């Protein structure tokens, strides 16, 4: 698969070049590394959902799935284990979007993920999907939040270490839709990754909170909104509106593409 090889090369280069102080590296989890499926490769609409943070992300023997690699429980392990890129890609597949973690599976984020996914896949579970997931912060700090638990210096160091990685993933994957469920506390991080991002009205909502977003590195259908954890507190109708608007735009784009293809035929 072309996308997988390109992503693996990207992650290998990241691993070889990244520089994080050892004391901080010991406190960080391994990074979240993506893996696109054959379903993604062939889907008429590819959706990338971006959350806030990877809150706990480590792998070792004794998990609910087979782990045929050395333990990788910290960023230091990621740098030290020879085949860590292959291992963490395997971990992304084995995680299956929290399918086998009952409490996490029922969380607002994964409920929103499945609500969006039901429009693009026959099933909302399993790894054969056209809806992938990643996070703005792909490592956790001390098993929890970088934003809430890190100092300003530590947050800056982590952002600098991973700067451009999300943009490169998007360039390789070429999603048709990108949804940022990140919330206003993560705007600074989002804006630093996509400099000069343009915000456009979404159903009259405050554009600093929920907006269509425009940037050369993002697909035409891109939106930033609250994290589902907040929306679950009496605002879930916004998830419904996002679902409806995204599906409508994606369907329109598919129809326009088909009409264009017919017009080009002799």
C-alpha positions in Angstrom: 0.0 0.0 0.0 1.6 3.3 -1.1 0.2 5.3 1.8 1.5 2.9 4.4 5.1 2.9 2.9 5.1 6.7 2.8 3.8 7.1 6.4 6.4 4.5 7.6 9.1 6.6 5.9 7.8 9.8 7.5 7.7 8.2 11.0 11.2 6.7 10.6 12.6 10.1 9.7 10.8 11.6 12.6 12.2 9.0 15.0 15.8 9.5 13.6 15.7 13.3 13.9 13.5 14.1 16.9 15.2 15.7 19.9 13.5 15.7 23.3 15.4 16.0 26.7 15.8 12.6 28.3 13.9 13.5 31.5 10.9 14.7 29.5 11.2 11.7 27.0 10.9 9.3 30.0 7.6 11.0 31.0 6.1 11.0 27.5 4.2 8.0 26.0 5.2 6.6 22.7 3.7 8.5 19.7 0.5 7.7 18.0 1.4 6.5 14.5 -1.4 5.9 11.9 -2.1 3.1 9.5 -4.5 3.5 6.6 -6.4 0.4 5.5 -7.3 -0.9 2.0 -10.8 0.4 2.7 -9.3 3.9 3.2 -7.3 3.6 0.0 -10.4 2.7 -2.1 -13.1 4.8 -0.4 -14.9 7.5 -2.3 -14.7 9.7 0.8 -11.9 9.5 3.2 -12.4 11.2 6.6 -9.7 12.1 9.2 -10.9 12.9 12.7 -8.4 14.8 14.9 -8.8 14.8 18.6 -7.0 16.7 21.3 -4.6 14.3 23.0 -3.5 10.7 23.3 -4.2 10.1 27.0 -2.2 7.0 27.7 -0.7 5.1 24.8 1.7 2.3 25.7 2.2 -1.3 24.6 3.5 -4.5 26.2 2.8 -8.1 26.6 -0.3 -9.0 28.5 -2.6 -6.6 26.7 -6.0 -7.7 25.3 -4.2 -8.3 22.0 -1.1 -10.2 21.1 2.0 -8.0 21.3 4.9 -9.5 19.3 7.4 -6.7 20.0 9.5 -5.5 23.0 7.6 -3.3 25.5 7.2 0.3 24.3 5.9 2.3 27.2 7.6 5.7 26.8 9.0 8.0 24.2 12.5 6.8 25.3 11.4 3.2 24.5 10.2 4.5 21.1 13.7 5.9 20.4 15.5 2.8 21.8 13.6 -0.1 20.3 14.9 -0.9 16.9 11.6 -1.7 15.2 9.4 0.7 17.2 7.8 2.3 14.1 6.5 -1.1 12.9 5.4 -1.9 16.4 3.4 1.3 17.0 1.8 1.0 13.6 0.8 -2.5 14.7 -0.5 -1.0 17.9 -2.7 1.5 16.0 -4.3 -1.4 14.1 -4.7 -3.6 17.2 -6.4 -0.7 19.1 -9.3 -0.7 16.6 -10.6 2.7 17.6 -11.1 1.6 21.3 -13.3 -1.4 20.2 -12.1 -3.6 23.0 -12.0 -1.0 25.8 -15.6 -0.8 27.1 -15.2 2.4 29.2 -13.3 4.2 26.6 -15.5 2.9 23.8 -18.5 4.6 25.4 -16.7 7.9 25.9 -18.1 11.0 24.1 -15.2 11.1 21.7 -15.6 7.6 20.4 -19.4 8.0 20.3 -18.9 11.0 18.0 -16.3 9.1 15.9 -18.8 6.3 15.3 -21.6 8.7 14.6 -19.5 10.3 11.8 -18.3 6.9 10.6 -21.7 5.4 10.1 -22.1 7.6 7.1 -19.0 6.3 5.3 -18.7 2.6 6.4 -21.0 -0.3 6.5 -20.0 -0.9 10.1 -19.0 1.5 12.9 -16.5 -1.1 14.4 -13.6 -2.9 13.0 -10.5 -1.7 11.3 -11.7 -1.8 7.7 -12.7 1.9 7.6 -12.6 5.1 5.6 -12.5 7.1 8.8 -9.2 7.4 10.5 -8.2 9.1 13.8 -5.3 11.0 15.1 -4.6 13.7 17.7 -3.0 17.2 17.9 -0.8 15.9 20.7 0.2 12.4 19.8 2.0 11.7 23.1 0.6 11.8 26.6 2.6 13.3 29.5 2.7 11.3 32.8 -0.1 9.2 31.4 -2.4 12.2 31.0 -2.8 15.6 29.4 0.1 17.6 28.0 -2.0 20.8 28.2 -3.2 20.3 31.8 0.0 18.7 33.2 2.8 20.2 31.3 4.7 23.5 32.0 4.8 26.1 29.3 8.4 25.1 28.5 7.4 21.4 28.2 4.4 22.1 26.0 6.6 24.2 23.8 9.2 21.5 23.5 6.6 18.9 22.6 5.1 21.1 20.0 8.4 21.9 18.4 9.4 18.2 18.4 6.3 17.2 16.4 5.9 20.4 14.4 4.7 19.6 10.8 4.1 15.9 11.5 0.3 16.2 11.3 0.5 18.3 8.1 2.8 15.7 6.5 0.4 12.9 7.4 -2.5 14.8 5.8 -0.4 15.4 2.7 0.3 11.7 2.4 -3.1 10.5 3.3 -5.0 13.1 1.2 -8.3 12.9 3.2 -11.5 14.4 1.6 -12.7 15.6 5.0 -10.8 16.6 8.1 -12.7 17.2 11.4 -10.9 18.8 14.4 -12.7 18.0 17.6 -10.2 19.9 19.6 -11.9 22.8 21.5 -10.8 26.4 22.1 -8.0 25.4 24.6 -6.1 23.8 21.7 -6.5 26.7 19.2 -3.0 27.9 19.7 -1.6 24.5 19.0 -3.8 24.1 16.0 -3.0 27.5 14.6 0.7 27.0 14.9 0.5 23.8 12.9 -1.6 25.5 10.2 -0.3 29.1 10.0 -2.7 31.7 8.6 -5.7 29.4 8.8 -8.9 31.1 7.6 -12.1 30.6 9.6 -15.6 30.7 8.0 -19.1 30.7 9.5 -20.7 27.4 10.5 -24.5 27.9 11.1 -23.9 31.1 13.0 -21.6 29.7 15.7 -18.8 31.7 17.2 -16.0 31.1 14.7 -13.4 30.9 17.5 -15.2 27.8 18.7 -16.8 26.2 15.7 -16.0 27.0 12.1 -15.3 25.8 8.6 -11.5 26.1 8.2 -9.5 26.9 5.1 -5.8 26.2 4.6 -3.7 25.0 1.6 -2.7 21.9 3.5 -6.3 20.9 4.4 -9.0 19.4 2.2 -11.9 21.6 1.1 -14.2 20.1 3.7 -12.5 20.9 7.0 -14.0 22.0 10.2 -12.9 22.7 13.8 -15.3 22.4 16.8 -15.5 21.5 20.5 -14.3 18.2 21.8 -17.2 15.8 22.2 -16.5 15.7 26.0 -17.9 19.3 26.2 -20.6 18.6 23.6 -21.9 15.7 25.7 -22.9 18.2 28.4 -26.1 19.3 26.7 -24.7 20.3 23.3 -24.8 17.1 21.3 -27.0 18.6 18.7 -23.8 20.3 17.3 -22.4 16.8 16.5 -25.7 16.1 14.7 -25.3 19.3 12.7 -21.7 18.6 11.9 -22.6 15.2 10.7 -25.4 16.5 8.5 -23.3 19.3 6.9 -20.3 17.2 6.3 -22.3 14.4 4.7 -24.1 16.9 2.5 -20.9 18.5 1.3 -19.2 15.2 0.7 -22.2 13.8 -1.2 -22.3 17.0 -3.3 -18.6 16.7 -4.1 -19.0 13.0 -5.2 -21.8 13.9 -7.5 -19.9 16.8 -9.0 -16.9 14.5 -9.5 -19.0 11.9 -11.3 -20.6 14.6 -13.5 -17.2 16.0 -14.4 -15.9 12.6 -15.3 -19.0 12.0 -17.6 -18.4 15.4 -19.3 -14.8 14.5 -20.0 -15.7 11.2 -21.8 -15.7 11.3 -25.6 
